[in-house]
Amino acid sequence: MSEADGMDLDFTGDIWHWRGPSPYYFVTVPGEESLHLRAVSTAVTYGWGMIPVRARIGATEWTTSLFPKDGRYVVPVKDAVRRAEGVDEGDTVTVRLTVTGPG
């Protein structure tokens, strides 16, 4: 277990929709928090720069992985989470991330 495991970050961001071949919803991690994540990424990534986390919006928590994008990270937001919390594209949400490390 690395010292990065269990690191918590809280931030606010807008939900946005990526309309690619696999459409999905995301929240972008702000610059300062992305720098903290990048600093620990080599200790916890399992490839392609992806960082395993537990994420929470409101009362809903789920396991996912952060993706690097444009110098920051993005948090995938599952449809079940959006439905449970009543949020959609363009809504501003507060996200809590707990870095869990690989495996």
N, C-alpha and C positions, 0 to 999 in steps of 0.2 A: 504494500500500500504506500503510495507516495504522499508527500505533504500536500499535494494538490487535491487529493481525494477529499471530498466533504467541503470544499471551498464553496461558499454561498455568494451569489450576486443577485441584487435586486435592481430592476430598472423598469422604465416605462417606455412604451413604443406603440406604434400603430400596426394593426394587422394589415398585411397586404397579400394580394393574390398573384401567384405566378402562373401565367397562362401558357405553360409549355406543354410538351407531349404528356407530362404527368402533372396536371394542374394541382397546386397545393397552396396552403396559406402559411405565412411566416410572420415573425416579428424580428426586426433587425436589432441586434445588440448594439448599443451606442459605442462610440469610439473608445472612451476611457475603459469601459468594461471589456471591450474586445481586446485591448492591450493587456489587461490582466489575464484573460483567457489565453492569449497567444504566449504569454510568459510561462504558462504551465502546460501548454499543449503537448510538448515533446514527452512529458511524463505520463500523459493520459491518453493520447490519441491512439486509435487503432488503425490508422491509415487514412490517406487522402486529407489529413488535417482535421478529420471529424473528431469531435469531443463528446463522449457519452455523458449525459446529464439526467437528473430528475428535474422536470420543469413543473411549475405551478402557476396557474392563473385562477384567482379567486379560491374556491374550495376544491378545484380539480387539479390533480397531480398526475403526471404521466412520465414515462421513460422515453427518451428520444436521444438524438445526437445532433449537435450543432454542426452546421456546414460553414466553411469559410466562403465569403463572397465579398468581392470588392474591398478587401482589407479589413472587413469586419466579419462577424459571425451572424448567422440567421438561425432562429428557432422554428422548427416545423410545428405548426399548430393543427392537431388532428381535428377532423370534423366533429367527433364526439365531444371534444373539449369545447369547441365553439358552441355547439348546441347546449351543452350542460351549463355554460356560463352566459349564454344569450349574447354572444359577441360575433361580429362579422367584419368583413373587409372595411377598413377605414376607422374602426373603433380603436380607441386608445386603451391599452391594458397595462397592468403592472405584472411583471413576470419575475418569479424567483427561480434561479437556477442553482442546483447543487451538483458540482462536478463529481462524477462517480468513478471515473477511471475505467480502463478496459476490463471486459470480462466481469 
